[in-house]
Every structure is written in structure tokens, then in C-alpha cells.
Amino acid sequence: MIPSYDPNDTEAGLKLLDDLTTNAEAIQEQVLHQILSQNSGTQYLRAFLDGESDKSKQSFKNKVPVVNYDDIKPFIQRIADGESSDIVSAQPITELLTSSGTSAGKPKLMPSTAEELNRKTFFYSMLVPVMNKYVNGLDEGKGMYLLFIKPEIKTPSGLMARPVLTSYYKSQHFRNRPFNKYNVYTSPDQTILCQDSKQSMYCQLLCGLVQRSHVLRVGAVFASAFLRAVKFLENHYKELCTDIRTGTITSWITDSACRDSVLTILEGPNQELADEIESECGEKSWEGILRRLWPKAKYVEVIVTGSMAQYIPTLEFYSGGLPLVSTMYASSECYFGINLNPLCDPSDVSYTLLPNMAYFEFLPVDDKSHEEIHFASHSNAEDDDAIKEDLIVDLVNVEVGRYYEIVITTFTGLYRYRVGDILKVTGFYNKAPQFRFVERRNVVLSIDTDKTSEEDLLNAVTQAKLNHLQQPTSLLLTEYTSYADTSSIPGHYVLFWELKPRYNNDPPKLDDKTMEKCCSEVEDRLDYVYRRCRNKDKSIGPLEIRVVSLGTFDLLMDFCVSQGSSVNQYKTPRCVKSGGALEILDSRVIGRFFSQRVPQWEPLGLDS
């Protein structure tokens, strides 16, 4: 299921891609057969299937339920606590991958195996021939890709729990990767693997600037991370230029592996290069700075689909017309597909799912609400929530124009698992469907890798209200909504609150300290990933509450109804994205308050 080919051979890679997509249906059947043959003896599957003889696709679909994370969490937690991998996987679980989603405020844990790293390596290798098909000469220079690792946690079993990219960068597959002339980085591995994200950022940018004449593409995994790098460069370019000018490294870079690896690239003082960079960075406007600093760059490679689409205007400002390229669709649970038309407009990005990565099924969802379709008539409430199993379709049977939630069965112990991603079918490449990523189900706010749901936000706002508004202020929170503000770097959450005094209709008297405590309380109540982004990664700025005047949310309702919402079914949106709605809210702000401290976070407590 993991074909091998030479990533330096573009034609062989494109032929392999053609074979995979042409034979998508047969490959999907083989994938399911292999997963069931390999794992039929696991505790999880034995509860539904009748042993070795019961491995047919029909039995699997009839007997194995479609599940979400709360259904499988107890099984994964037992492995994290030290029980045998064969609870869910015949192969040893070698690590647990922390998802950006959370459960009960803590990161979701996804099982992974040694073999899965081979599958990911294959997936990455398939990106290369696609880019070569559209962009010539990528073997004549380097990529300035800013890659970082994040904190990891040791579970009671001794297994490490870490983000999926940290897992890959720390693996031998990455560190001992064979030379690929199309994929040479400006960053030494030692700078990527540096535990201190600030030192890592500085050293990677220094290497990218020193090698600017060789850089043919720039990027990071997510648009948010790349823009943080641009902001970092803006704040540190003079110091970076001093290092280039003197051929040394600033004293606060204390990681010896970083220092040694960067010194080999600096190769002594370079006054002329430092002057050129300082001149460009010293210009009044940073519009087009990427093209000015790296004049041979052909594109910017970052994910700009889903919640990352909010960063497209800022990226376009800095890029100077360079194409924005989203190459892949992947998650902690599974690597899914690749963009076969990488130079398309960001709004037109579709991903072609590779049929050998996992067994894929699709749950139809409503085109407008994106809610799944339920049984229409059942007697008890529990059954009313049951998914209509016979509506779930296989990979090759999805319909163009329809919306689906993806359901996966992996080689690593996830069976009919709802990832939570809503996709729209845009077409087919050979026999493999192509999907546009629409949204993550139930997520209302996201700046970086955080994914805050409507329920998370409600709980956090409720606690802030109970703890700080009732006494001594006696203020009522009558309505609220939210907004992910990415107009500055890093972006931050904005909450719009309409407050009124409990005992009269006068304008509310706002106490700075009380409102700042509300900001901090909301942050304290948000989940592990949000707090890590704020505390450790510094990838999200302080949360802001904007208090609006009484009657503002009535005007918001009038606006939404004028745009087509039903007045009878109107519900206040818990996140606003339209310019018109934001204009109404912002025009009636009577007070702005920010959290004055970072929320507590530490990489512990998965077992508590």
C-alpha cells in the first residue's frame, strides 16, 4: 500500500499518481481488506466483528459503528496509561499524536505506528512531482521553509504524545532523509529541531537571508506561522543584519547546535549583503518585501484553506504578487490528499484524496447548515441521533457539488472515525474525487492551530460572567458574539459584549479592572491548545472584549434579516465574519479591554 519511487524522477511520480487515482476504487477495497486482516484480532474490532472469518466490507459497514472522539477516547487512554496496543492495533503503537482539537479541554490523542511514518514520507514525496509539473527549475536552488517543533508530553505508558509535525521532524525519516535535489532547505536540521521557538525562528531567518540568492520558494506549514515570521523579521532585521555584517551570531542564541550549524552557513562577514537587506527592510512600506528580499522566489508555500484563508490579504500584501500555494490536506488523524493544481487561486484550491492513505467514507451533510442527516422517524431520543448509515458513501461514489463530513478507517487503529472536517466535492481526477475544504465542524474561532467551538466559548463566557459581572458591578450580559481579528500579527480573539445595568436602563459603568479580569477569565477557561498558543508559542495575542452600546444586537439582527435570514429562526451568530456585521458592531463600541496576563499552561496532565 506504500509504493516506492525515486522522488528525483518527476515522470515516475506523475505516473504513480495517475495509477493511484485511476484505480481508486480497487485500491480502497485493498486498503480496507488489509486493515481488517491486520487488526481483526484487536479488542475494539472483536466487539463488533466475528473474528477472522468476518472481514467483509459489508460486515464492516453493518456492524462497526461510526464514532467520534468521545467514543474512542477510553480505548486510547488505556494505551496511554500503559495497556497493550492490541486494544486497537495489531502493530505496536509507538507514539500518540496530539490533535489541534480538544476533548474536555485537553488535546485529543491519536494512535500512530512506525509504519505510518513510511506512509507520511511517501505522501510528502508525492508533492514534489506535482510542483515540478507547474514550476521549472526547482532543482537549481533551495526552499526557505520555516519549520518548528512544539512541546511533547510523556504519558504514563512511556509513549510520547506530540503534534504530528513534531513527530515527523524528530523522526529518522526526516533527519536521515535521502538527498532530493528538488527539496533542499536553507534551514539546517539543528535549527528546525531547536526546542526554543524564538532561537529557532531567528536562526532559520538568518540562514534564509544569508542564502537569499539561492532561495526559489519560501513558506511554512500554516499561513499564520509564516506571517509571524514576517513580523519577527520586521522586529529583528537590524540584529540579523549585524550578524551577517560581522559573521557572528548574537549572544542570546545559546543553543550550541543552532550556533554551530548557522556559523557554517555564515562563512564570515558579508558587509555588502547586510547593507542590501537592511536597505530593503528599512523602506517605509513592507509591501512586496518577500519578493524584494528573495528576488528569485517563485511562490509562497503555505496552507491558506479553511481558517487560514483569513490571512490571504496580508500574505498578498507582503508577497508582491508571488503565487500562494497550498499543497496538501492533512491532520493528526490521517494525511488525506494533495492539490494537483498548485498555482490556482487560493479560493479555488481542491485536494485530490490519495486512495492508499486510509479507507475513506463520507457522511452527507446539509448544504447550508452542514449538519449531518439523521433518521427521520424513531421512537426514542437516543435513536433520533443515530446516523443514517445507508447514506454513508464510499470515496468513488460521492457526488459533485455535494457536502460531506469525512469518516476514516486508518492502519493505526481508528475505525469509522468522524474527523469533523466538512468538504465539498468539486470534481474528479481520473476516478478519485477532489474536495474543497469548507470548515471544521463546530469551530467558531481559530487564529493558529487553536479550534474553539461554540460550546467552549459559551462555557468560558459564562464563567467570566458569573465570577466578575454579578458582583460588585451588577451588570447583565445580554448578548455576545466573537471575531478572529487577524489585522495585526499575531491575531487575537475579539468578543463583542452588550452589557446593561441589572436595575436600570442607563449606559453601563465599565470598570477597567473588572473587564480586564473578564478577558483573563475567558482565556483561562479556553482549552489546552489555545492556552499553549498564547503562553508558549506566542502565536495568539491577548483576548479583547469590546463592549457595545445597548441595542447593538437588535441592529445586528436587522442586518442579518436584510441579508436573507428568517426573522422567525434568527439566532445571534456566535462568530461574525461579514464586513457589514463587523461594521455595525465596531461602530457602536463604548469600551475596549484586553487581557493583562497570559493564561496558565504547561505540557502536563493528560492522565489526570
Summary of the structure (lengths in Angstrom):
residues: 608
radius of gyration: 25.4
end to end distance: 38.0
largest distance: 79.3
contacts: 2004
relative contact order: 0.10
helix: 41%
strand: 22%
